[in-house]
Amino acid sequence: MVIKDITNYLEELAPLQYAEDFDNVGLLVGDYSTSVSGILVTLDTLEETVNEAIAKNCNLIISFHPIIFGGLKKLNGNSYVERVVLKAIKNDIAIYATHTALDNSKNGVSAKMCEVLGLENTKILIPKKGIIKKLTTFVPTNNATSLRNSLFESGAGNIGNYDNCSFNMIGEGTYRGNENSNPTLGEKGKLHTEKETRISVVFESKNETVILKSLQENHPYEEVAYELITTENIHQNIGMGMIGELKTAMDEKDFLLFLKEIMKTDCVRHSNLINKKIKKVAVLGGSGSFAISNAKRAGADAYVSADFKYHEFFKAENSILLADIGHYESEQFTKNLLVDYLTKKFSNFAVILSEKSTNPIYYI
């Protein structure tokens, strides 16, 4: 088994196309063709993480956070990032990061938080834009059914709970091939009119390569005419954060104590108590202050995330309980999620949960 076998499966859960533009996800160190001896799953990749991988005979580290975030201009070992990369390379250990690709997954970081908190009726808090594409092509009407079916089989035409979705319109297409052409229908050098069907389908950006390959392989024309656009439509099942409901409403203080216990944190920073029952809860793993307004608009009674700044607590405005449980604490169960997911597929392969805590923050 090689690294590409592992990452192909991992990217079914967290396609790299889901990642935010600022992020750095995928294989950061290593070669996709390398045979895998074992997998170590961690939240962060530090020197001690690489040491753990060496000790446990794991030559692939799957990390949530990317050790390389910005560009590296030198590899002299002068920073912890450089030292990690150097040690990994010297010991033939590959490093793969999922980060916001997994953040935006329906079954990713925030979904795991919801599971741990026991939230029901969950949905995405901030549905993602820019990952739904639309393909329009023109094909002889006699070939429309077979081409349409091939596009469906490649992943096009799936909208929510529906599949095989398309729009079709019959019209006339014209073309004239030059002396180097080899037209499927008509003759070179002569203007040809053909009864054609215009087919339009939408699809997730992660499927673009396979869908365009299917189009080229199954379209009868020598030159395939098509239009491809990225829509501004949101995807209801992909995006940052989630919102759901507790089985039973709780008092604010009871909810905060529940958070402290279930999320295994020594400190919960929170906004002013407003004597409000907590039933509807929004969550977002990691730095989530940017989504406070989204949680309020969604009608959440409480919003659980991390890294809120002083002035951001004022945004509660006596309408929502803001709870900062800590960055590491909000994402700590992510590595369990990844181990469970990989183990189901590679049940006879060594997928090891890192025993090391990489939390850089301590409380006294």
C-alpha positions in Angstrom: 0.0 0.0 0.0 1.4 3.4 -0.9 0.6 6.9 0.4 -1.7 7.7 -2.5 -3.9 4.8 -1.6 -4.3 6.3 1.9 -4.8 9.9 0.9 -7.3 9.0 -1.9 -9.6 7.5 0.7 -8.9 10.3 3.2 -9.9 12.8 0.5 -13.3 11.2 0.1 -14.0 12.5 3.7 -12.1 15.8 3.2 -11.5 16.7 -0.4 -8.7 19.2 -0.8 -11.0 21.4 -2.9 -13.0 22.0 0.3 -10.0 23.8 1.9 -10.0 27.6 2.3 -7.8 29.6 -0.1 -5.3 30.7 2.6 -4.7 27.1 3.8 -2.0 24.6 3.0 -3.4 21.1 2.9 -2.4 17.7 1.3 0.9 16.0 1.2 3.4 18.5 2.6 6.5 16.2 2.9 7.1 13.0 1.0 6.2 11.1 -2.1 2.8 9.7 -3.0 4.4 6.5 -4.4 6.1 5.6 -1.1 5.0 2.3 0.5 3.4 2.8 3.9 4.6 0.9 7.0 2.2 2.6 9.4 0.2 5.7 10.0 0.4 8.0 13.0 -2.6 10.4 13.4 -2.1 13.7 15.3 -3.5 17.2 15.7 -0.1 18.9 15.2 3.2 17.7 13.9 6.0 18.6 16.2 9.5 17.1 16.7 8.2 14.8 19.4 5.5 13.7 17.0 8.1 12.7 14.4 10.0 10.9 17.2 6.8 9.0 18.1 6.4 8.0 14.5 9.9 6.7 14.3 9.4 4.7 17.5 6.2 3.2 16.3 7.5 2.4 12.7 5.1 4.8 11.1 6.4 6.5 8.0 3.2 8.6 7.3 2.0 11.2 9.7 -1.6 12.4 9.1 -1.9 15.8 10.9 -4.9 18.1 11.2 -2.8 21.3 11.3 -0.2 21.8 8.6 3.3 22.1 9.9 4.2 24.2 6.7 1.7 27.0 6.5 3.6 29.8 4.8 6.5 29.5 2.3 9.8 28.0 3.6 12.8 29.9 2.2 15.4 28.0 4.3 15.8 24.7 5.9 18.5 25.4 8.5 16.7 24.1 11.6 16.4 27.6 13.1 12.7 27.3 13.8 10.5 24.4 15.1 8.9 24.2 11.7 12.3 23.8 9.9 13.4 21.2 12.5 10.3 19.1 12.1 10.6 19.1 8.3 14.3 18.3 8.4 13.8 15.4 10.8 10.9 14.0 8.8 12.9 14.1 5.6 16.0 12.5 7.2 13.9 9.7 8.5 11.8 9.2 5.3 8.6 10.2 7.1 5.8 11.8 5.0 3.5 14.4 6.5 -0.1 15.0 5.2 -2.5 17.7 6.6 -6.3 18.0 6.3 -7.0 21.2 8.2 -9.8 23.4 6.6 -10.6 20.6 4.1 -11.8 18.6 7.1 -13.3 21.8 8.8 -15.6 22.2 5.8 -16.6 18.5 5.6 -20.1 17.6 6.7 -18.6 14.7 8.8 -15.6 16.7 9.9 -14.4 18.7 12.9 -17.6 20.5 13.9 -19.6 17.3 13.3 -17.4 15.6 15.8 -17.9 18.4 18.3 -21.7 17.9 17.9 -21.4 14.2 18.5 -19.4 14.7 21.7 -21.9 17.3 22.9 -24.8 15.1 22.0 -26.4 17.6 19.6 -29.3 16.6 17.4 -30.9 17.9 14.2 -27.5 19.3 13.1 -26.8 21.3 10.0 -24.0 23.4 8.6 -23.6 26.9 10.2 -21.9 28.7 7.2 -22.6 26.8 4.0 -19.7 27.2 1.5 -19.8 29.1 -1.8 -17.8 28.5 -4.9 -17.6 24.8 -5.0 -20.6 24.0 -7.1 -19.8 24.1 -10.8 -22.0 24.0 -13.9 -21.2 22.2 -17.1 -23.1 22.9 -20.3 -22.4 20.9 -23.5 -24.0 20.4 -26.9 -24.4 16.9 -28.3 -26.2 15.3 -31.2 -29.7 14.5 -29.9 -29.3 10.8 -30.8 -26.3 10.7 -28.4 -27.8 12.8 -25.6 -29.0 9.9 -23.4 -25.7 8.0 -23.4 -23.6 11.1 -22.8 -25.9 12.3 -20.0 -25.8 8.9 -18.3 -22.0 8.9 -18.4 -21.9 12.3 -16.8 -24.2 11.1 -14.0 -22.0 8.1 -13.4 -19.0 10.4 -13.0 -20.7 12.4 -10.2 -22.6 15.1 -12.1 -26.2 16.0 -11.5 -26.3 15.4 -7.7 -28.3 18.1 -5.9 -29.1 17.4 -2.2 -31.3 14.3 -1.9 -31.6 14.1 -5.7 -29.4 12.6 -8.4 -29.5 12.4 -12.3 -30.4 16.1 -12.3 -30.0 18.0 -15.6 -31.6 20.6 -17.9 -32.0 19.7 -21.6 -33.0 21.8 -24.6 -33.2 20.8 -28.2 -32.0 23.1 -31.0 -29.7 23.3 -34.0 -26.0 23.4 -34.0 -23.8 24.4 -37.0 -20.2 23.9 -37.9 -17.8 23.6 -40.8 -14.6 21.6 -40.6 -11.4 22.7 -42.3 -9.2 20.4 -44.4 -7.5 18.9 -41.3 -10.8 18.0 -39.6 -12.4 14.6 -39.3 -16.1 15.3 -38.5 -18.2 12.6 -37.0 -21.3 13.9 -38.8 -21.2 15.9 -42.0 -18.3 16.5 -44.5 -15.2 18.5 -44.1 -15.3 21.9 -45.9 -19.1 21.9 -45.9 -21.4 23.8 -43.5 -23.3 21.2 -41.5 -26.5 21.7 -39.4 -27.2 19.1 -36.7 -30.1 18.6 -34.4 -28.4 18.9 -31.0 -29.4 18.7 -27.3 -28.0 21.2 -24.9 -27.2 19.5 -21.6 -26.5 21.3 -18.4 -25.5 19.6 -15.1 -24.0 20.8 -11.8 -21.4 19.1 -9.7 -19.0 19.6 -6.8 -15.6 21.0 -7.8 -13.9 17.9 -6.4 -15.3 15.8 -9.3 -14.2 18.2 -12.1 -11.3 16.1 -13.5 -13.3 12.9 -13.7 -16.4 14.6 -15.2 -14.4 16.4 -17.9 -12.6 13.2 -18.7 -16.0 11.4 -19.1 -17.2 14.2 -21.3 -14.2 13.9 -23.7 -14.4 10.1 -23.8 -18.1 9.8 -24.4 -18.9 12.8 -26.6 -19.0 11.8 -30.3 -17.6 15.0 -31.8 -14.0 15.4 -32.7 -14.0 18.8 -31.0 -16.1 19.0 -27.9 -17.8 22.3 -27.2 -18.7 23.0 -23.6 -19.0 25.8 -21.0 -17.8 25.5 -17.4 -18.6 28.0 -14.7 -18.2 28.3 -11.0 -21.5 29.3 -9.4 -22.1 31.4 -6.3 -24.6 28.8 -5.0 -24.0 27.6 -1.5 -23.7 23.9 -0.7 -25.9 23.1 2.3 -23.8 20.0 3.3 -20.3 21.6 3.1 -19.0 24.5 5.1 -17.7 25.9 8.4 -19.3 25.1 11.8 -22.5 23.4 12.7 -25.6 24.1 14.7 -27.9 21.6 16.5 -30.0 21.1 19.6 -29.4 19.6 23.1 -31.8 16.8 24.0 -32.8 18.8 27.0 -32.5 22.6 27.6 -30.0 23.5 30.3 -29.4 26.5 32.5 -26.4 28.6 31.4 -24.1 27.7 34.3 -25.0 24.0 34.0 -24.2 24.2 30.3 -20.8 25.8 31.0 -19.9 23.2 33.6 -21.1 20.5 31.1 -18.8 22.0 28.5 -15.9 22.1 30.9 -16.3 18.4 31.7 -17.2 17.0 28.3 -14.6 19.0 26.4 -11.9 18.2 29.0 -10.8 21.8 29.5 -9.5 23.6 32.6 -11.0 26.9 31.6 -14.1 28.2 29.8 -14.1 31.9 29.0 -17.6 33.1 28.4 -19.7 36.2 27.8 -22.2 37.7 30.3 -24.9 35.3 31.6 -28.3 36.5 30.6 -30.6 34.1 32.4 -31.4 32.2 29.2 -32.0 28.4 28.8 -29.5 26.8 26.4 -31.1 24.5 23.8 -29.8 25.5 20.4 -26.0 25.3 20.2 -23.6 26.4 17.4 -20.1 25.0 17.3 -16.9 25.6 15.3 -13.6 24.0 15.9 -10.5 26.3 16.2 -10.5 30.0 15.8 -14.2 30.8 15.3 -14.8 34.5 16.3 -15.6 35.3 12.7 -18.8 33.2 12.9 -20.3 34.9 16.0 -22.8 36.9 13.8 -23.7 33.6 11.9 -24.5 31.9 15.2 -26.7 34.8 16.2 -28.5 34.9 12.9 -29.1 31.2 13.1 -30.9 31.7 16.5 -28.3 29.8 18.6 -28.6 30.2 22.4 -24.9 29.5 22.8 -21.9 29.5 20.5 -18.9 27.2 21.4 -15.6 27.9 19.7 -12.1 29.3 20.6 -9.7 32.2 20.4 -12.2 35.0 21.1 -10.5 38.4 21.7 -11.6 40.8 24.5 -13.8 43.0 22.4 -15.4 40.1 20.6 -17.2 39.0 23.8 -19.2 42.3 23.5 -20.7 40.9 20.3 -22.9 38.7 22.4 -25.1 41.8 23.1 -27.2 39.9 25.7 -28.6 37.7 23.0 -26.3 34.7 23.0 -23.9 32.9 25.3 -20.3 32.9 23.9 -18.1 30.1 25.2 -14.4 29.9 24.4 -13.2 26.5 25.4 -9.7 26.8 23.9 -8.3 26.0 20.4 -6.8 22.6 21.2 -9.8 21.6 23.3 -12.3 22.4 20.5 -10.3 20.2 18.0 -8.9 17.5 20.3 -11.4 14.8 19.1 -10.5 15.3 15.5 -7.6 12.8 15.6 -10.1 10.2 17.0 -12.4 11.0 14.0 -9.5 10.4 11.6 -8.4 7.2 13.2 -11.9 5.7 13.2 -12.4 6.7 9.6 -9.1 5.2 8.4 -9.5 2.0 10.5 -12.8 1.1 8.9 -11.1 1.1 5.5 -7.7 -0.3 6.5 -8.7 -2.6 9.3 -5.6 -4.8 9.0 -3.2 -1.9 8.8 -1.4 0.0 11.6 -3.4 3.2 12.1 -2.1 4.6 15.4 -3.6 7.5 17.5 -0.8 9.7 18.8 -0.4 9.6 22.5 1.2 13.0 22.7 -0.7 16.2 23.6 0.4 19.0 21.3 -1.5 21.7 23.2 1.0 24.6 23.6 -1.3 26.4 26.2 -1.2 25.6 29.9 -3.3 26.8 32.9 -2.3 27.4 36.5 
